[in-house]
Amino acid sequence: MAAIWWTFPAERPSLRRGSSELVVAALLLLGFAAFAVSAHPPQALDGPWNGLSLRWPENIWTAPWLFLRYIKLLIAPWPLAIDRVVTPITGALAPRFFIGLFSVLAAALFVLVARRKNSLSALGVTWLLIAFLPISNIIPLHNPVADRYAYALVAGFALLPAALPLDDRVIRRGVIAIAVVYVALLELRLPDFANDTALWFSNVRVEPHSARAQTGLGLAAWHSGDLETAIQYFSRADELNPRDVTAMINLAVMDARTNNLDAASEKIEEALRRRPDKPEAWATLALVREAQGRREEAMEAAENARKNDPLGRY
């Protein structure tokens, strides 16, 4: 709202009214943020590392590069993947940090220069900068980067072609041609959503180091009855990210369902050694201990599942 008033001074209300509206908006934002973090810390700001989130100060060095990555994704949305893995930038001397920082500064300079001559394009770039803040990892996210995070940036990006002189025939036809290309890319993408296996296979083609995609393929193979392939995918996922013990938990469940309770117990205990905060692991351990006839230990594990689950699922 403040950005609209800044780029379009004619739309700016009186100081009293504008200040009141900004205060109301700020209170709503703070109230939403307080509600969002009331049950648990905001994203990956606290708690054990999940193997993906950007840790301090890598989150700061990587943030400008992520901005450039999302701009690239808006301009050329191909290939896409539902799960991404980002290599963190470890210091201020890394070339990727300088390239990303240059892109952020260039965007800010464009806003300052274009504000008086082309308010709509200035607002579009300002929108991009503001919408990027929640996904910049200044507050570390559990998943540092995801294509879906670009959704909030799309509105600002759409203002940029709208700011062009569309009465010019060449420019108008160019914008239409780009829109047709985007629709074609969307149509090409639709078969990836035919089923779970197709979705995760498309993800692995784009992001082969995604442990979540390997786990998804393992679940799809398991549900289709191909246990050997499922074990291979789960094992690969566990190798890619040992801090995400979801694959290990699934391997333990597979052992338990074949009545191999000792192997299941060993795997779930290993998962808890890595991530003692994981409620799914404690809940699985409770089921294994119950099947082993160790009732008191099962109850203790179930209690730990409840204690470690802020969402109240157990």
SEFI-12295 format. One line per 3 residues: number of its first residue (from 1); their letters; for each residue x, y, z of C-alpha. Coordinates in pm, whole numbers, plus 50000, padded with zeros to 5 digits. Last residue first. Layout:
N
NUM	A	X/Y/Z; ...
END
This chain:
314
314	YRG	49938/46253/51806; 49840/46519/51549; 49855/46810/51796
311	LPD	50022/47061/51562; 50304/47133/51808; 50419/46767/51784
308	NKR	50724/46702/52000; 50535/46650/52324; 50273/46428/52160
305	ANE	50533/46202/52001; 50719/46187/52332; 50399/46065/52498
302	AAE	50363/45795/52234; 50721/45685/52298; 50651/45657/52673
299	MAE	50335/45458/52606; 50522/45219/52379; 50798/45182/52637
296	ERR	50538/45085/52896; 50375/44831/52663; 50676/44641/52546
293	GQA	50478/44365/52372; 50690/44381/52059; 50389/44506/51860
290	ERV	50343/44785/52115; 50713/44872/52088; 50679/44896/51710
287	LAL	50368/45114/51734; 50533/45347/51987; 50846/45365/51771
284	TAW	50631/45481/51482; 50483/45759/51696; 50832/45861/51813
281	AEP	50958/45876/51453; 50657/46076/51338; 50714/46320/51627
278	KDP	51067/46408/51504; 51248/46605/51775; 51501/46329/51850
275	RRR	51628/46371/51493; 51950/46181/51424; 51937/45946/51720
272	LAE	51562/45920/51663; 51612/45792/51308; 51865/45538/51434
269	EIK	51611/45417/51690; 51357/45384/51409; 51596/45173/51206
266	ESA	51690/44938/51488; 51328/44891/51596; 51221/44806/51242
263	ADL	51502/44552/51212; 51396/44393/51541; 51029/44401/51441
260	NNT	51064/44203/51121; 50689/44131/51117; 50665/44206/50744
257	RAD	50466/44518/50831; 50732/44617/51084; 51008/44602/50824
254	MVA	50811/44828/50588; 50741/45066/50876; 51114/45086/50951
251	LNI	51191/45166/50586; 50926/45438/50597; 51085/45587/50909
248	MAT	51425/45586/50737; 51277/45771/50439; 51123/46035/50666
245	VDR	51452/46081/50854; 51537/46415/50694; 51878/46477/50853
242	PNL	52028/46193/50648; 51966/46393/50329; 52089/46241/50004
239	EDA	52178/45905/50158; 51836/45867/50321; 51668/45949/49991
236	RSF	51874/45681/49815; 51775/45426/50078; 51408/45519/50037
233	YQI	51435/45483/49659; 51605/45144/49679; 51358/45019/49941
230	ATE	51067/45120/49718; 51222/44936/49424; 51237/44616/49631
227	LDG	50885/44663/49763; 50713/44690/49424; 50355/44654/49553
224	SHW	50207/44958/49378; 50179/45140/49710; 50546/45072/49779
221	AAL	50653/45201/49436; 50459/45525/49490; 50601/45560/49841
218	GLG	50955/45512/49712; 50898/45762/49432; 50787/46018/49690
215	TQA	51091/45940/49906; 51318/45999/49606; 51139/46329/49541
212	RAS	51184/46433/49905; 51554/46349/49891; 51596/46592/49602
209	HPE	51945/46551/49458; 51821/46466/49107; 51645/46804/49071
206	VRV	51510/46848/48716; 51484/46483/48617; 51406/46391/48979
203	NSF	51108/46629/48982; 50965/46484/48662; 50994/46138/48818
200	WLA	50816/46269/49129; 50517/46394/48932; 50497/46094/48701
197	TDN	50499/45856/49000; 50238/46057/49189; 49992/46062/48899
194	AFD	49907/46259/48584; 50068/46574/48724; 50374/46560/48497
191	PLR	50133/46537/48202; 50033/46905/48267; 50379/47054/48210
188	LEL	50364/47068/47831; 50031/47250/47857; 50181/47507/48093
185	LAV	50477/47558/47860; 50234/47623/47576; 50045/47878/47788
182	YVV	50373/48058/47861; 50462/48057/47491; 50122/48207/47407
179	AIA	50179/48483/47664; 50518/48557/47507; 50354/48589/47164
176	IVG	50088/48823/47304; 50357/49045/47456; 50543/49054/47125
173	RRI	50225/49137/46935; 50163/49434/47164; 50524/49550/47135
170	VRD	50512/49538/46755; 50173/49708/46734; 50262/50000/46962
167	DLP	49947/50081/47160; 50090/49851/47424; 50344/50111/47531
164	LAA	50489/49891/47808; 50368/49927/48167; 50138/49624/48135
161	PLL	50445/49421/48039; 50596/49516/48378; 50279/49488/48586
158	AFG	50271/49111/48538; 50604/49080/48724; 50456/49252/49028
155	AVL	50160/49013/49029; 50386/48711/48975; 50602/48780/49280
152	AYA	50356/48621/49523; 50358/48299/49322; 50739/48278/49318
149	YRD	50740/48066/49635; 50585/47788/49426; 50920/47729/49258
146	AVP	51072/47638/49591; 51380/47755/49780; 51496/47743/50140
143	NHL	51263/47461/50247; 51244/47485/50628; 51277/47862/50581
140	PII	51542/48078/50745; 51421/48426/50849; 51643/48628/50619
137	NSI	51552/48331/50400; 51453/48557/50107; 51106/48402/50088
134	PLF	50930/48658/50311; 51132/48946/50154; 51067/48854/49789
131	AIL	50720/49008/49787; 50873/49346/49876; 51137/49336/49602
128	LWT	50899/49209/49334; 50634/49466/49433; 50895/49741/49398
125	VGL	50972/49605/49050; 50605/49627/48952; 50557/49966/49118
122	ASL	50845/50110/48918; 50695/49959/48602; 50363/50130/48678
119	SNK	50520/50461/48774; 50696/50508/48443; 50872/50846/48424
116	RRA	50866/50952/48790; 50941/50615/48951; 51163/50489/48671
113	VLV	51496/50608/48814; 51434/50514/49178; 51273/50183/49086
110	FLA	51554/50097/48845; 51809/50164/49120; 51632/49914/49348
107	AAL	51627/49650/49073; 51995/49710/48995; 52079/49680/49365
104	VSF	51900/49344/49384; 52064/49217/49064; 52410/49334/49176
101	LGI	52364/49150/49506; 52283/48830/49318; 52593/48856/49099
98	FFR	52807/48945/49401; 52673/48651/49604; 52715/48411/49313
95	PAL	53080/48516/49278; 53154/48407/49641; 53353/48666/49835
92	AGT	53074/48736/50085; 53081/48380/50216; 52919/48037/50232
89	IPT	52668/48049/49951; 52427/47761/50006; 52365/47498/49738
86	VVR	51988/47492/49689; 51772/47182/49664; 51431/47206/49498
83	DIA	51098/47030/49529; 50790/47085/49311; 50998/47117/48997
80	LPW	50986/47351/48698; 51198/47354/48384; 51112/47606/48256
77	PAI	50946/47924/48378; 51160/48166/48170; 51093/48525/48280
74	LLK	50938/48438/48616; 51199/48168/48685; 51483/48407/48601
71	IYR	51339/48658/48847; 51317/48379/49106; 51685/48291/49058
68	LFL	51793/48654/49082; 51620/48686/49418; 51773/48355/49530
65	WPA	52119/48491/49456; 52048/48791/49677; 51946/48560/49968
62	TWI	52245/48324/49959; 52490/48541/50155; 52232/48617/50424
59	NEP	52109/48257/50462; 52469/48133/50477; 52523/48342/50791
56	WRL	52345/48170/50966; 52197/47840/50852; 52009/47780/50530
53	SLG	51744/47510/50568; 51797/47176/50396; 51952/46923/50635
50	NWP	51665/46953/50884; 51865/47143/51145; 51737/47099/51499
47	GDL	51518/47373/51648; 51492/47747/51592; 51463/47989/51303
44	AQP	51366/47705/51069; 51006/47821/51011; 50880/48065/51272
41	PHA	50897/47896/51611; 50600/47675/51710; 50240/47700/51826
38	SVA	50206/48081/51839; 50416/48136/51528; 50134/48183/51278
35	FAA	49910/48365/51526; 50183/48620/51598; 50247/48670/51226
32	FGL	49876/48722/51158; 49851/48974/51439; 50162/49155/51316
29	LLL	50018/49181/50965; 49680/49300/51092; 49853/49557/51314
26	AAV	50066/49677/51022; 49759/49716/50798; 49577/49915/51066
23	VLE	49883/50136/51119; 49917/50190/50743; 49551/50288/50715
20	SSG	49583/50537/51001; 49898/50691/50856; 49731/50733/50518
17	RRL	49425/50898/50674; 49629/51144/50876; 49880/51220/50601
14	SPR	49607/51274/50345; 49567/51011/50079; 49826/50931/49809
11	EAP	49671/50843/49474; 49835/51139/49298; 50172/51031/49439
8	FTW	50165/50707/49235; 50500/50538/49302; 50501/50627/49671
5	WIA	50130/50572/49724; 50150/50232/49559; 50458/50142/49765
2	AM	50280/50239/50087; 50000/50000/50000
END
